[in-house]
Amino acid sequence: MAVPVLSFPPELPVSACRDEIAQAISAHQVVVIAGETGSGKTTQLPKICLQLGRDSIAHTQPRRLAATSVARRIADETRTELGDLVGYSVRFSDKTSKATKVKVMTDGILLREITSDPQLRRYDTIIIDEAHERSLNIDFLLGYLKRLLPRRPDLKVIITSATIEQDRFARHFATADDQVPMLEVSGRTYPVQIRYRPLETDDPEQADLDQIAAIDAAVGELWSAQRGDILVFLPTERDIRETADALKHRRDAQIVPLYARLSVAEQQKIFTPSNGRRIVLSTNVAETSLTVPGIRYVIDTGTARISRYSSRTKVTRLPIEKVSQASARQRAGRCGRVAPGICIRLYSEDDFDTRPEYTDPEILRANLAAVILSMLSLRLGDVADFPFVQPPSPRAINGGMALLSELGAVTELDSAQAQLTKVGRDLARLPIDPRLARMLIAAHENGCLDHVLVIAAALALPDVREFPADRREAAQAAHRQYAVAGSEFLSRLRLWEHLQEQREALSGNQFRRQCERGFLHYLRIREWFDLHRQLRRTVRELGWEVPRTQVDAAAIHRSLLTGLLTNIGVKFGDGRDYLGTRGTKFTLFPGSQLAGKPPAFVMAAELMETSRLFAHTVASIDPEWVEQIAPQLVTRTYSEPAWSSRRGAVMADEKVSLYGVPLVAARRVNYGRIDPAESRAIFLQAALVEGRWRTRHEFYAHNQRLLSEAEDLEHRSRRVVRRSDADVYDFYDARIPANVVSARHFDSWWKKESRKNPRLLHLDEAGPAATGVPAAADYPAAWQQGQTRLELRYHFAPGEPDDGVTVVIPQPLLAHVQAAGFDWLVPGLRVELATAVIRSLPKGLRKSLSPASQYAELALSALQARSEPFVPALARELGVITGISLSPADFRIDTLPTHLRMHYAVADEQGVIIGTSDDLDELRRQFTARRPAPPTAPVYRAWSDDGIGVLADRLDTVVSGQPVVTYPTLEPAGDGVRVTAVTSPAARDAGLHAGVQILLEQTITPLTKKIANGLPPAQRLSLSQCPYADPARMFADCTRRAIADALGAESDVAALRTPQEFNALAQRLSPQVRAAAPEYFTHTVSVLAEVFELRRAIDAHSGSAAADDVAEQLAHLVFDGFIAETPLSHLRHVPRYLTAARVRLEALPGSAARDGAGLDTVDRVIAHWNQRLAQVPESRQEPLNDLAHWMLEELRVSLFAQQLGTAGPVSEKRLIKALDSFR
């Protein structure tokens, strides 16, 4: 087609420079032309090239809308039909013909053409327009063209740019032989005044402002002079909403939001006529992508969300950053199109000067996988050597290679050596993001390509759903009808099916209106349809069939997962957060249909960081899918390898994770195939050495019997007599092949080997020395306590808590077992025990008992085992042997070795040990803790046939297979008794004695205060000294003590078993008690008569040692309850003891020396008393106290008031001798 006569509009600045431009194009292979918007460079440059005779011109634009509109404008200016001389080619649409000389296209279309025409032979001229936007496609094209130009000397390349970085482009294409000319064309713009209004000020008279207040102030400043539309640049949609709310007070202003996610209808508001009072609140979408008409003023906050891809976390971030100087100038330029403008920057000029000059190009902040895939497909060599305008960092290149590797697209990670796999070659032919393309490959393999084509097309485009700010709830309700439980991907599929049905049922206009009513973006839906059609055509070109299939959710999600492996996450904690790959943490986007009930594992189409890291378009997944899809990517770690006797193999816990996301927390697997050497070692140790193997091999039974016998001997004798585990291990290790790692392997080998050498694995029966076997009586297998036999277990394990002997007590028997005797241990350990006890003495005493073992044997020979507590008995006998006074407190029993203390273990009904301790009482408290009788148990105050009835002498029962004897008795319960059972005859007799005492008290009428009526006045006055809090108890105690003394004279109280026997006793004792009780009262009155005078004497000598001693003596003789505690044989002497104490004090101070000597005597006796108390068994300590107390009272009389006389011969020597002879 002939080129028509071309004209150049004179009002366009570029027209005036066309000769200069044409000359530069003719003279140079590359020309850089810089010009602001409105200069006409986009529409006039192709015409200049046509005029120069260039007849195959590729003219690229960053966006489809720009490409189609530019093509139409050039066709109009050349007065030709669109598609003839001038045409366009964009995604989903091609309007060209064989006659087309100027082909306007998106940069992506030119990239696709490179795959089929690497030399770009179809073009003699290429115009790269808007190069300053520095998209990935533009930078790749610029690098590709730099390499191509030497091979295509006929090719002309024209780079157009805003007045930004034009020198960088010139340097990029410059060669040693040819410098690239830079031509600058002025734009049709008016001057713009820049004003700086920072939020913070140094002026003390002006307050700092927040962003919204600063915007409001700037609006007021601009409109104070002249009306005009204002464009406000804000970083986020949230800032736009908050600012819009704050500006509502300006009633004459029309507030219009503008951001990418707005519906078409809302975006179109900016193009409607304005009265000069419009405020457009916009993100950086109005900086380059969309021109807002009629703007007179700009307010620039100086910030924007900048998309950045993290090579480390593989996450796209949208941080709010300060815009570059170039972006700030672009923003200011938006208000100089129709008239002189004003731009107010809400930051300081110094701040502006310190900002980076240009915004980082996309290649420095995006994932490079798609670019690298194209380069590998075109075989352009190492990515690091490619002539990018600004080369990406090695980390970014490695990140892109890593993603391609995860997708299975490359043979290795080194971009210099990597080649495309079959998957990679297919990815390169699919015109979408590599991750989405990988989904299609998997869907083809999984038989769900028809459905994944729909989903992949949806994911490649902006969401077709709209959520208007003022009708958000209605929009959400409308979209809810497409929701599919657990998957927002399947929701897109359901929406697609709905749209297909509606499109077939409705006309074009009806379908458009239906979309608008349903809050669906009609133009994006058309793009969805177009991209789906393109992808469907492409996969058919690959030879793939696309049959219609039923929806298989699992197959679809597995296919999608192949492209989203790094976008998976596992829910952790109780919140809604997920742990993602490479240590990231994210949460589901609040608008997600899964946000209400987050699943355990999810995959997300996108992870985007704004205020925090959000997952968009998510679905629940099975973590096992990840393991199946990417076995080469998952990390497997193994822990806790251990022998399993049930499986006959070494098993380990396998943990599977993908880049830090746990897929399998702990799965038991056979460890033999993972680490054969360690598995063999564990098999030999656990199965053969430790005997944890269920097998019928004859050698194994033989060896286990030998080892068991040796082990039992070792534990009892406490000396090493068996082969060590290491010896046994070495025995097997030397004979069993290296490939035997489990029971199955062993059985297979031994089946053949045992035929040749059946005794190969038999341990030697002689083994270690078998001499010195201990006598069975020294280390009995059971502990006999009464008729009960308790198992004894021996364990030779120094340092372990159960080292030594453990008595095993069935839990039901725990309450019936007595602690007495266990401290003697078994006979074989007693000499060692006694020796260790002696060695625990302080050094001064220990030296007198050396050698300790000889004294131990000598003392034990004089003792009857288990007849009394061990330590007191040993102390007593050692004292007899050496003449040294020893008490149990002298020995440090807590220092004894563990094996010299009896251990206790409680076993359940199955014989399983459920509790252990060295303290039997502690175990009782833990398991059976002797509980008081239930509150509902009857309390008796009389012994009758229908009450207490007849008490058996003993009860024989069987508990846990052991005979158990209990003894019915009585238990005090307040002023009555209960029937209970105890474990020994002594406890039964004590209970009966105490119970009969209480029952007699209820039977025999006690004295009352009436008895005091017959007393003379002086004696009645002495009753005021009564120590009883309740005087009535004093009278009752006289009867109570009379009953106790009467019972003490009875020899057969413990033999009472029937009501009749008790009644006979009561009838016999009642007259005796009633007759004796007044005598107790008489003696009590005599005691109280002395108390008054004695207290006066104590007060008179207060502070002296004698007075303190007497006060303590009085407290031990007369107290609340003293009558019940003092037998009549001693009560009658108490007045004399008190009189002697008074006489002692009255003799002071003249007898001070004698008194001091007497007090020293008392102190020596008391010291010896305490020493003996520590030496006698606990059961004998109370009788010893009783003996010493009353003998000491007689000694006091002889020392301090000898004239009063004593009840018998008494002296310090006699008293000490009596204490020493007490048994």
Secondary structure, DSSP 4 states (H G I P E B T S, - for coil): -PPPPP---TTSGGGGGHHHHHHHHHH-SEEEEEE-TTSSHHHHHHHHHHHTT---EEEEESSHHHHHHHHHHHHHHHT--BTTTEEEEETTEEE--TT-SEEEEEHHHHHHHHHH-TT-TT-SEEEETTGGG--HHHHHHHHHHHHHGGG-TT-EEEEEESSSSHHHHHHHH--SS-PPPEEEE--S---EEEEE--SS-S-TTS----HHHHHHHHHHHHHTT---EEEEE-SSHHHHHHHHHHGGG-TT-EEEEE-TTS-HHHHGGGGS---S-EEEEE-GGGTTT-PPTTEEEEEE-SEEE--EEETTTTEEE--EEEPPHHHHHHHHHTTSSSS-EEEEESS-HHHHHHS-SSPPPGGGTS--HHHHHHHHHTT---GGGS--SSPPPHHHHHHHHHHHHHTT-BS-S-TTT--B-HHHHHHHHSSS-HHHHHHHHHHHHHT-HHHHHHHHHHHTS--SB---GGGHHHHHHHHGGG-BTTBHHHHHHHHHHHHHHHHHHS-HHHHHHHHHHTTB-HHHHHHHHHHHHHHHHHHHHTT---------HHHHHHHHHTT-GGGEEEE-SSSSEEEEGGG-EEEE-TT-TTTTS--SEEEEEEEEESSSEEEEEEEE--HHHHHHH-TTT-EEEEEEEEEETTTTEEEEEEEEEETTEEEEEEEEEESTTT-HHHHHHHIIIIIIIS-------HHHHHHHHHHHHHHHHHHHHTS--S--HHHHHHHHHTTS-TT--SHHHHHHHHHHHHHH-TTTTPPPSS-S----PPPTTTS-SEEEETTEEEEEEEE--TTSTT-EEEEEEEGGGGGG---TTGGG--HHHHHHHHHHHHHTS-HHHHGGG-SHHHHHHHHHHTS-TTSS-HHHHHHHHHHHHH-----GGGS-GGGS-GGGS-EEEEE-TTS-EEEEES-HHHHIIIII--PPPPTTS--BSS--TTTT-PPPS-EEEEETTEEEEEEEEEEEETTEEEEEEESSHHHHHHHHHHHHHHHHHHHSPPP-GGGGGGS-HHHHHHGGG---SSHHHHHHHHHHHHHHHHHHT-S-GGG--SHHHHHHHHHHHHHHHHHHHHHHHHHHHHHHHHHHHHHHHHHHTTTSHHHHHHHHHHHHHS-TTHHHHS-HHHHTTHHHHHHHHHHHHHTTTTTHHHHHHHHHHHHHHHHHHHHHHHHS-HHHHHHHHHHHHHHHHHHHHHHH-GGG--SS---HHHHHHHHHH--
